[in-house]
Amino acid sequence: MTNNDELKGKVNEAKGKVTDDETTELKGKIQQGFGKAKDKAKETADDVAGKINRKADENKKD
């Protein structure tokens, strides 16, 4: 799933390539990396929350 940071990063990277602006291109790559890191952190948090909820549900049954 692409988030806003990744999308903005792709646009900036492309803009930097077209205008031959290495700074803008690098900024775009960094934005994309930040967006991917945010997605990974959210996935991990969701996974942990799911495991905690399943464990809590198991304990309620006992």
C-alpha positions as CSV (number, residue, x, y, z in Angstrom):
1,M,0.0,0.0,0.0
2,T,1.4,3.4,-1.0
3,N,0.9,6.2,1.4
4,N,1.1,9.9,0.9
5,D,4.8,10.1,1.8
6,E,5.7,7.4,-0.7
7,L,3.6,9.1,-3.4
8,K,5.1,12.6,-2.7
9,G,8.6,11.0,-2.7
10,K,8.0,9.4,-6.1
11,V,6.8,12.7,-7.5
12,N,9.8,14.6,-6.1
13,E,12.2,11.9,-7.4
14,A,10.7,12.1,-10.9
15,K,10.8,15.9,-10.7
16,G,14.4,15.8,-9.7
17,K,15.3,13.5,-12.6
18,V,13.5,15.6,-15.1
19,T,15.0,18.9,-13.9
20,D,18.4,17.3,-13.3
21,D,18.2,18.4,-9.6
22,E,20.0,15.9,-7.5
23,T,18.8,17.5,-4.3
24,T,15.1,17.1,-5.2
25,E,15.7,13.6,-6.4
26,L,17.4,12.6,-3.2
27,K,14.6,14.3,-1.2
28,G,12.1,12.1,-3.1
29,K,14.0,9.0,-2.3
30,I,14.2,9.9,1.4
31,Q,10.4,10.6,1.5
32,Q,9.8,7.2,-0.1
33,G,11.9,5.5,2.5
34,F,10.2,7.3,5.3
35,G,6.8,6.3,3.9
36,K,7.9,2.7,3.7
37,A,9.1,2.8,7.3
38,K,5.8,4.2,8.5
39,D,3.9,1.5,6.7
40,K,6.2,-1.2,8.3
41,A,5.7,0.3,11.7
42,K,1.9,0.3,11.3
43,E,1.9,-3.3,10.1
44,T,4.0,-4.3,13.1
45,A,1.8,-2.4,15.5
46,D,-1.3,-4.0,14.0
47,D,0.2,-7.5,14.2
48,V,1.1,-7.0,17.8
49,A,-2.3,-5.6,18.7
50,G,-3.9,-8.6,16.9
51,K,-1.8,-11.1,18.9
52,I,-2.6,-9.3,22.2
53,N,-6.4,-9.3,21.4
54,R,-6.3,-13.0,20.5
55,K,-4.5,-13.9,23.7
56,A,-7.0,-11.8,25.7
57,D,-9.9,-13.6,24.0
58,E,-8.3,-17.0,24.8
59,N,-8.0,-16.0,28.5
60,K,-11.6,-15.0,28.6
61,K,-12.7,-18.4,27.5
62,D,-10.8,-20.1,30.3
